[in-house]
Amino acid sequence: MTTARHGKRGVPGRTAGMTTRAPDGEPDGVPPDPIITRNRTADVMAALVRSFGWDEETLVPMFTSTRQASILNPARVEAGLRDNEGPLSGISVTTGSPWWHSPHEAYRQGATSSPNGVLVGDTSVGKSAFLKTEIGRLIETGGRAVVFDRKRQSGSGYSDHGEYERLASIPSIPTARLILDRTPGQGAVINILDPAIARVDDEETHAGQDELLRLAAEVALGRALTQKETTALAAAHGRAWAENSEPTVTDVVTALYGLDTRAAPGPSRDGVPVLEALGLVDRSSMVEWGLDVALALKRFVDGDLSGLINGATHAPDGGPLDLTAPLIVVDVSAMAPGSIALGFMQVVVISYLESRWMTMPGDKLIVIEEAYSDEDAPRVAKMLKRTAKRARGTGTMLLSAWHHLSDVQDGSDLWALIKETGVQYLYRQRSRHDAEAVCRFWDLDPGTYVPLLTSLPKGQFLVVMGSRPPEVIQHIRTSQEMWITDTDAALYGVGQEAGS
């Protein structure tokens, strides 16, 4: 007879002779496997954790700084931006981050291969506003700048001065105004043979009197000097210095008419030049070597440059010319735009200041807005190109502004001056043709950047700097800077902000 009994857990229906199993699958009377028990316990705990949501990640807030948090923005990391590259200059439209910028500091940190920069864009897109704020911020941080002011602002409240007058009126920006005007008693004179300018050119740091004199002669002649003319001019330069404590261009012209065989190149024997002993030169031929130069220089200094470079350096009132102020505003509004005289005088002023700045600390900035072209003054462009290359030696940045790159001849000195800049600030272009020229110039993808460059709003620009990805920047200004950069006062009324 068979009797029923409860199994291990009191389950009826189990009979003798049968092996019963507990619900966990273990046979009755067999101790549970410890590994299986642990796994079962883990499953129960996991279910409990999931039921309360304890398995979800919890974000714990942490304190950080703007310097550390920048790593969270991939676009910013890709651009390699640093918040110690100068003052806050704008907001990156590309990354949404603040844009701290100083071209001098970017060069020192190796972000660019050149400290020089260029602005390219149509009129009324914000180039002048950027230039003015860059100058002001540089000077506020201990730097120096010179700007060539070509525009009169008749409605700005400063009818007798140019568009940089508001910047110059800020008490924290000491300013010296240099007026270049051929009218007697109206403008300053800068003698290109001034003792403040080194007599001999230095490829690394400054232009010398010899280079300025040679440039004046070439501009006057409209061509390069021949070997004989170069020899005659150098000899006349030396003779002018030997006979005068502070010679002028007129003294050089006089010396050109008085050259003799002692100025002949080559060796001498018993005090007689070999060329003279051979009958190849005499006093007449030496004067002939420099005759065209003498005639051209005389016409140039008495005509195109009358009252500008011939005579001792002095201020309009006849007193000493003091250009030690941090900001030098050179008023060239009386000179014809695009003229050779304007381009030449820019080079003269820059050379004069370079000689003074060599012993002065701080970053320096030279601002040149479009004033000539390749065809008008190719030799001036060559001189400015050399000035730009010397920038490294004096801590100087040359920042130029242009309207149309399509007007620049490929391979010219002006082309090289713009091409070799370290930072490019590209504003809205007037036409697709201009935008395509910009893309070709700096190897930018036309499919991406032509539509962008033709649609940038006022105050925004595409900055291209070294190997960093190009970024769109929204320029920002303080309320004072907005007043300084208001160039529409003549249209909207004195003191009214129209947005420049």
Secondary structure, DSSP 8 states (H G I E B T S, - for coil): ---EE--TT--TTEETTS--B-TTS-BTTS---HHHHHHHHHHHHHHHHHHHTTTS---------HHHHGGG-HHHHHHT--TTSSSEEEEETTT-SEEE--HHHHHHTTS-S-S-EEEE--TTSSHHHHHHHHHHHHHHTT-EEEEEE--B-TTTT-TTSBTTHHHHT-TTS-EEEEE--SSTTTS-B--TT-TTS-SS-BTTTB--HHHHHHHHHHHHHTS---HHHHHHHHHHHHHHHHH-SS--HHHHHHHHHT--GGG--S-EETTEEHHHHTTS--HHHHHHHHHHHHHHHHHHHHTTTTTTSSSS-B-TTSS-----SSEEEEE-TTS-TT-HHHHHHHHHHHHHHHHHHTTS-S-EEEEEE----TTT-HHHHHHHHHHHHHHHHHTEEEEEEES-GGGS-TTSHHHHHHHT-SEEEE---SSHHHHHHHHHHTT--HHHHHHHHTT--TTEEEEEETTS--EEEEE---HHHHHHT---HHHH-TT-----
